[in-house]
């Protein structure tokens, strides 16, 4: 379907691709990886026709459709969220606008209606609503203007549009950056059954492991394909590099021997022709490049914070609400020195609110926040990058802190976060969002607090930077509480899990796998208990009495048949109950997500300025709170029936 042949491309004198080739067939699932600046986004531009190759060809089947999700900054206009999700083509988007703005009996309306019918518009809307719900949009969001959303939610709406469109080839550039853990799980499961081919750039190793059938690495200006998922790629890459290194060393020995002969005998008339022959032999060789592994281990010991008391932080009887929307009531929480806790739970459950309460970013409305002896708090969020001085260079930013590291130490750490060579002298003002995030992390890790609170620290980081962060946090001797959607990062760092849902905290004193095992076991026990209750309700007394009276084989067969039918009835009832519970859980997720969004709006100072919408936001929160109370009560009733 997609054929890249002998591709060459240079930018600013730097060669990105040289004789690179790739074939993507229908149904393929391909992960595209490579070092920062290797050319991943450039390759997407070449496939999309936004850039032209210097040499070679990029060919897409004539009938094949293509859809692209950029990493950042997808456009949003006056259309609603639902209209954006349904706008799978410019013609359809235009028809939708005309249908909304013209009289039903006008010729323009009739023409637009014909286009809408031609594109199966009536079927697209229900599909779009299901996909938007899976990506954690609430029903009330569907008619909101897309431009009123934050950048991350606009990206989710565009992702929904692509899934509704179902192009033959889906190009995804870091699609999980704007998803929380719950939405990521839904998205991952959806892509498992996606009918088209997928070519994705991603640094989420668990995501790649679950989805792709091959990895394409951009390295040494070529596209190298590895069959299998990320883990198989790592193993195969190591084996290939070992073979390449052996071949490189053998060739270098041969070249050294030929060069030594030529140097020794080129001045002798009797041997000059042989010496020249040796030099030409070296020239004719197809040179083997030394392997350049991108997974280098950085040996650097990060400074450690002062030791705190045993109990790092305590919240006691804390209430927090946004208007009439109650997030926590009577909340008790404590973290002890050295714990590394990840907060998990549905979108809008209150994870970020808890982090902000602990950080003191949100004032307590009721209750007590107590910091332990000698505790210093550090809060890492997306807003931390605003603390960087744009006039300073990268190196100056690192050295301006209290007790600054030496230049050598600073550059070593900067190198581990991909600030190599002259990058250390870049002004902060010209850095990308991802580069500023990495620089903020470096500053934090070089002067760490002993209570570290982090909200999605791996967003915009590539594999090398994530590994550097993991290495630093594994050394970290303080207390860490964090939120992340990167499962690999969570598994590598977390030693305990705190599940948050509807203001309730459920601790799991183990890592992420322990949490998954325990939560699955609880679900299984609930299902078993519900099944036993339903079975006990079946009228089996008559069959038991007949057996005790020595009935014949026919009666026994009838008894077994009746028991089998009873089991089927139990299973059917169980499935129906599960469907209802799942539907209610999805509704609760939607409502909680809306709570979070309204809460964030209320936190903005402009909401309370003249002309602001604080009153309307509070009214919306009250309505959401009422709906959530009703739906939660219904869910609790059905959940109780399940055991």
N, C-alpha and C positions, 0 to 999 in steps of 0.2 A: 504493500500500500504506500509506504514511504521509502524512497530509495535515495541515499546520499552516496555519491560516487566521486572519489578522488578529489575531495573538497580541500581547498586551500583558502585561507583568509588571514590577512594581517591588519593590525590597527596600530598606527603611530610607530611603524617600524618594528613592532613586536608580532611575531608569527604565532597565531593561536591554533591554526589547523594547517596540516601539510599532508596531502594525499590521504585524507581521512574518509572512511566509508562506513555506512550503516544501513541495515535493512530492518524495517519495522513492518510486520505483517498484521493482518486483521486479527484482533483478539489478543495481541501481545500486551504484556504488562512489563514495562521497562523503567528502571530507576536510573536517572542520570546523575552521576556524582563526579567530583573533582575538586581540586584545591580552589581557594578563593581566587578569582580572576582567570581561571583556566579557560573560560569561554562558554559556560553552560547557557547563560542568557543570550549570548551572541548566537549560539547554535539555534535557539528558539527563534531569534530574529531572522535567521537565514531560512528556517523552515516556513515561517510565516510570510516570507517575501519582503520583509521590512528592510533587509540588507541583502546585498548581492555578493556571491563568492568571487574571489579573485580568479580561481580556477575550479573546475569540477561542476557538478550539477546537484541540485536538490529537486527531486521529482515526487509529486503526489498524484495518485490515481485521479483521473479526470472526474470521476463521479464521487470521490471521497470528500466528506465534509470535515472541517477542522474547528476545534474550539480551544480557546486559550484563556487561562487565568493567570494574570501577572502577579508578582509578589506583592506589589503595592499599588495604590492610587488608581483603582478602577473608577470610571466616571459614574456620576449619579446626577440626574436632572430632576425635572418636575414630576416624573412618573412615580406611581406608588410602588411599594415593595413588591406587591403581587404582579403589577404590570411589568416591572423590571425582570422578575423571574420568568414571566411568560414571553418576553421579547426575544424570541429565538432567532428572529431575522428583522432587518430594518423595515421590510414591507409589513410584517405583522405588527411591529411596534407602531408604525404610522397608522395602520388600520385601527388599532386600539384607541389611539388618540382621537381620530376622526369620529369613531363611534360614540365617544364620550362627549364630544363637543358640538355635534351637529344634530339637527332634528331627525327623528326616525324616518320621516317621509321624504327626506331630501335625497337627491341622486348621489351626493357624496357619501351619505350614510349607507345607502344600498351597495355602492361599490366597495366600501370598506368592509361591509358585512360579507360580501362575496370573498374577499381576500381572507377574512377571518375564518370562514368556512373551509376555504381551500387549504389552510394551514392547520385544520383540525383544532381551532382555537378553543372550542367547547370542551375538548378532552384535556387540553393543556392546563387549564386552570385547576381542576382537582388534583392533577399530578403535581403542579407547582405548590399547592397548599400542603400536600403530604411531605414534599421535600423541604419546604421552609420549616415545617414543624419539626422535622428530623434535625435541622440545623439550629433548633432552639428559638425560632421566631414564634411569637404568640399570635393568636388569631387577630387580636386587636392591632397588631403591627401591619397586617396585610395592606391596609388602606392608608398607611402613613406615607408621606413623601419620602422617597429614598434619600434625598439630599439632607433630610433631618437626622439621619443616622450617623453614628460615629464611623470612622474609616474602617474599623474591623467588621462592623455589621454590614457596611456596603459591600465589602469583599465576600461576606457570606451570601448576600443576595445575588451577587454575580456568580458565585459557585452554584447556587440553586439554579440560576438561568442555564448554566452549562449542563447540569444534570437533567434538566427538563429538555434541553435541546438534543441531548444524546448524539453528539457528533461521532463520526467514524474514528477520528483520532482526537484524543483529549490531551492537551499540553497543559501541565500544572506546574507552576513555579512556587514551591514551598506552600502547598495548599493548607497545611495544618497550622500555620503561624497564628491565624486568627480564631482558632477553635479551642474551646475548653475541652477537658478530658471526656466529658459525657458526649458532646457533639462529635468529637474525634472518633469515638467508638462507633457511633451511628454511621458516620461518613465512611469509615473503614469497611464496615459490613455492607454498606450500599455498593461500594466499588468492587467488592468480591463478585457481584453478579452483574457488573456493568457490561453491556453488550459490545462496546467498541474497544479499540486499542487505547492504551494509556502510556504516555511518555512523561515522566514526572521528575522534577528536581526536588529532592528532599534530603534533609539531614536527620530525619526521624528514623532511627534504625529499626525500631519495633514496627513502625508503619510499613517500611520497606519489606521487612521480613514477612509480614502478613499478606502482602499484595503482589509483589513483583515476581516474575519468572526469570528475569535476567537483569544484570547490572551493566550499564555502559559507563566506563570511566574515561574522562578526558585527561590524558596524561601524555607528556612528551609529544604534543601536537597531534596525537592520534586518538581514535575512538576504539577502545578495547572492550570487547564484550565478554562477560562472564555469565555462564548459565547458573541459575539459582538465585536465591535471595541474598540479603546483605551478609548474613553469617557465612554462607558458602563463598561469596565473593571475597571476603577477608581471608578465608583459608586458601582459596585458589590463587589469590593475588600474591600471598606470601610464597606459595610454591613456585609461581612464575618468576617472581623476583629472585628467588634463590637460583633458579635455572639461568636467568638472565645474567646474574652476577657471576656465575661460574663461566658462562660463555664469554662475558666481557673480560674476565681475568685471563682466560685462555687466549683470546685475541690480542690482548695487550702484551702478553708474554711473546706471542708470535711477532707482533709489530716491533717490540723491543729487540728481539733477536735479529730481525731483518734490518732494523735501523743501525744496530751495532755493527753488523757486517758491512753495511754501506759506508758508515763513518770510518771504519778501519781501513777499507781497501779502495775507496774512491780515488785516492791520490796515486795509487799504483796503476801503471799503464796496463799491466797484465790482468788486473782484476777490476778495472774501471767499468767495463761493460757489465760485469756481473753485479757490481755495486749499483749501477744505474737500474739494472733489472729488478733488484730488490726494492728500490725506491718506487718504481712503477707498480710493483706488486702491492705495496702498501697503499698507493693511490687507488688501485682498482678494488680494494676491499670494500665491502659494504659494512660500514662501521657499526658496531654494536654499542648502544648507549648504556652507561651505567644506570641501574635502577635508581629512581628517586622516590623513595617511600614518603608519602605525605603524613604517615602516622608516626612522627618522631616523638620520643619521650623527652619531656623537658625536666631536667633534674634541678629543681629549685625548691628550697624550703621557705614557704611563706611564713612571715612573722606570725606569732600567736598572740591572742589578746590576753590581758590579765585574767587570772582565775577568779570566777565569781563564787557566790555562795551556792549551796546545794540546790536551793530552790531559786530558779532564775526569775520567774515572773508568775504572778497569781492574779486572776480575776475572780472577784467574789460578788455574787448576787447582782450581776450587771444586767441592766435593761438597756436596750437600744432600739429606737424606732425612727423612721423617717415620716414625720407627720403621724398619720393614723396607722401606718404600716409597721407592725411590730416584727423586728428581725430576731431579737433575743429578749427573753424575759427570765430573770433569775439565773443568768448564766454563771456557772462556776468552771474555772479552767486553771490549770497550772502546768508549768513545764520545768523540768529539772535540768541541772547542768549537764551538758554533753548530749542531750537528746537531739535527734535529727528527725523532725516530724513533718510529714506532708499532709496538707489539708485536701481532702477529696469530697466530692458530692455534686449534686446537680447544679446546673447554671442558676445563679441567683439564690443559692442556699444560704449565703452569708460568709463565704470563705474570705473574700477580700475585706469585708467589714470586720471580721475577727482580727485579721492582720493589722488593719488600721487602728483598731482599739488598742491592741498591744503596743503599737508604735506610738500611740498618743496623737496620731493624725486626726482621729475622731475623738472629741471629748466625751467622757462618760456622762450619761444622762442620769444614771443611778448606779450605785455599787462602788467597788473599790478596785483600783489597779495598784498592785504592790510589786515593786522591783526588788530583787534579792540584793544581798550585800555585794557592793562593788560592780553592779551590772551597768554596762553601757550598751545602749540600744542603737542598732543600725537598721534602716529601712530602705530596701532596694525596690523601686518601682519604676514605671516608664517615665516618671517625672524627674527621676534622679539626674538624667542627662542634662537637664536645664541648669544644674549646678556647675557645669563645666564652663570655664571662661573661654569664649570663642577667640580671644586675642592670643591665647597661649598656644604653643605647639603641643603635640602629644607628649613629648618628653618633659616639657616644662610643667604640664598638668600633673604628671606623676611626681615630679620633684618639688612641687609647691606645698606638699602636705607637711604636717608635723612629723619630725623624725624622718626626713626623706631618705630613700635608698641612694646608694651610689649610682653613677650613670651606668656602670656595667650591670649592676643588679637590675636597675630599671629597664634597661634594654633587653635583658634576658627575659624578664617577665612580659614585657611588651611583645617580644618575639613569640612567646607561647600563645599570645592572643592575636597573632597574625599581623602585628605591627613590625615589619622587618625592614632592614636597611634604612632608606631615606624616609620611610613612613613615619619614623619617630619625629621628624621635623615638619610634618604637615601641620598647618594651623587647624585648630579644633573647628573653626567656622566652615571648613570645606569637607568635613567628615560626613559620611552617610549616617543614617539613623542606626544601622547595625554597628558601625565603627564607634559611634559615641557610646552605645551600650557596652561594647567591649572595653572601652577606655574607662567607663564608670566602674565596671567590675574590677579592673586592674587596681584602680585607686582604692576601692573598698577592701580588696584582699591584701593590699600592702599595709593597710592600717585598720584591721578588722575590729569590730565591736565584739563583745562576748555574748551578745544576744542579737542574732542576725535574722531579720525578717525579709523574705524575698517573694515577690509576686511575679511569676513567669519569667525567671531570669534567663532562660535559654532561647527566648524568642529572638529571631534574627541572627542567632549564632550558628556557624557551620560545625561540622563534626569535630574538626581540630580544636575549635574554641570551646565546644561543649566538653571535650575530653580534658582540656586544660582546667576548666571550671570544676569538673568532677575531681580531678587530681588535687586541686586546691582545697575543696570542701572536705575531701577525705582526710586531709591533714588537719583541718580546722578542729580545734579543741573546745570551742565555745558551744552555745546552744543555737540550733538552727530550726526555724519554722518557715515552711515555704509552700507555695502553690505552683504546680507545673502540669502541663499536658503532655510532656515528653516522658513516655513510660520507661525508656532506657535510663534517663536521668533519675527518675524516681527510684527505680530498682537499685541503681548504683549508690544512691545517697541515703534514702530514708531508712531509719531503724524503727520507726513507728508510724502508724497511720491514724489520722483523726477524720472520721466520716461525719460530715455536717449535712443535715437535712431538716428543714422546717424548724430551725432554731435548736435542734437536739444534737448533742455531740456524742458520738460513739467511738471510744478509743480502741485501737487494735495494737497490742504491744509487740509488734513484729514488723518486718518489711512488707513491701507491696504484695509479694507472692503469698505471704501469710494472710494478709487482708483478703485477697481474692479467695483463698481456700476457705477461710472462715465465713465469708459472706455467702459463698456458694453452698457451704454446708448448712447455713441457716435457712437458705431458700429451699434446699432439698428437704430439710426437716419439716418446714412449713407445709410443703407439698405432700409429704408422707402423712403428716397429722391430718390434713384435710381429707386425704383419700381414706384414711382409717375411719374418720367420722362418718363419711358418706357410706362406706361399706357397712358400718355398724347399724346404719339406719335401714338397711335392706331386710325384708322379711324372710329370714333364713330359719326361723324356728320350726316351721313345718317340715322342711327338708331334714333337719337334724332329728326330729322325732321319727320320721319314716325310716331313717337309716338305723336308728336304735332298735326298731322292730324287725330288722332282718329283711328288708325289701330286696327285691331281685335286681339283676343287672340293669334292666331297663330303667327302673326308678333311679338307680345310681347315675346312669348316663344323663337322664333328665335333670338330676340335681347338678351335675357338673356343667351342663349346658346353661342352666339357670344362673349358676355362679359366674360363668364366663360372661353372660349377658349383663349381670350385675356389675362386674368389673368394667365392662365397656361403658355402662351408664355412668359409673363413677368417673372414668377417664374423660368422657364427654362433658360431664358437669364441671369437672376440674378445668378443662380447657376453656369452657365458656366463662368460668369465673376468672381465670387468668387473663382472658381478653379484656374483660371489664376492668380489672385492676390495672392492667397495662395502659388502657385508654385513660383512666383517671390519673395514673402516674405521669403520663405525657402531658395531660392538662395542668397538673400541678407544676411540672417543669416549666411550662409556658408561663404560668402565672408568676412563678418565682423569678423567672428571667425578666419579666416585665417590671417586677418589684425592683430588681437590681438596676435596671435602666432608669426608672423614675428616680430612684435613690441617687444615682450619679448626677442626674439633672438637678436635683435639689441641693447637691453639694456645691454646685457652681454659683459663685457670687452674683453672676448676671441674672440668675433666676429671681433674685430679690430686688434688683434695680428697678427704677421706674420703667414701666412697660414690660416688666418681666412676667413670667407665667407661673409663679410659685403657687398661687391659689389654685390654678387649674391642675397643676401637678399634684397638689395635696388631695384634691377631689378625686383625681384618677387613682391615687394610692388608696384612698378609702374604698373605692369600688373594687379594686383588685383585692384588697384585704378581705372584703365581704365574700367575694367569689372564692378566694382561697380557703376561707373558713368552711364554706359549704362543701366544696369539693374534697377537702381534707377529711371532713366528717364522713362523707360517703365512702371515701377510700378506706378509712379506718374500719368502717362497718364491714365492707367486703373482705378486707385483709383479715379481720377477726374470723370470718367464716372459713378462710383458708388455713386457719390454725394459729 
